[in-house]
């Protein structure tokens, strides 16, 4: 179970001046590659204040110069860990391109207006699901979850004028990057690893040994 990656080399001269611009370049290539399912899927790693880690896959919903945004239940495990310890890592595993992007930084909640605007773009079923699931809590059975969903579907029928309200414990996190690493796989495990590191108001780029 080993593969030789044969891809073009990645040099500092190839990079954009800012990491978000470079991420946008790679993301555009990734999003148009039919071999990659859900290119916005990323692994979010968090930790408790005493260093116990946890990780899960979520979907990136927005990115710009301010950071990377995803949404969750604030009462979930990741929500609780980020409230107590905002240090976070993101990993985009784009295996068919032999690429990874690794982001480290700090997470902060998005504003309520931003959260509500995004919630309105979600499918009706996903809006109901945000209410039905008390994420990461223990439940007796799947039937319990489905019963809560059915109750909500009856209260807020699809295509009715009454919108589904945004759950008060549901919202976004914006990860403000401190480092962004672009990893390009090569033969003999001689990979390119170029990392942007925040330096004051700008960024410096360093090459890491593979």
C-alpha angles and dihedrals in degrees: 000000000000131000133195110226113218109188138133116279119259116223133182088249089061093058128096117242092250128044095229091056090049090048089051090054093051094041091054091053091046095048092055094049110100091204092068117077115204098355089193092063111116137173111241114203121194135168140204118247089263092054104259105148132212132179139192140164118256134163123259107230103181142001134185139140090300095059147266120316131206133162132229146143107286088216092059123104093262091045092053094045092049091050090056098034116018094190109115142167129211125199125193106195106198096172100168088061093042087238138129133179117203120192126188123186146104128297127222130176118261119239118273093244090056091047093050092047091054093044090059090059093056120100114263092249092053090051090054091045090057088061097039097054121067087197118231093004120125116256131187098231147340088257089065090055093047091049091055090049092050091051091052093046089055092048094047108030116194116260092022121128094242108090122218106254120235110258109247092227094049125087151108138298123206115206109211105205124232095172131015118189124196111203122194118184122228141175120289090018091284092139127174113242115180117176130193112212121193110246113182108298093345143041138255124204124222132182117230126207111248 
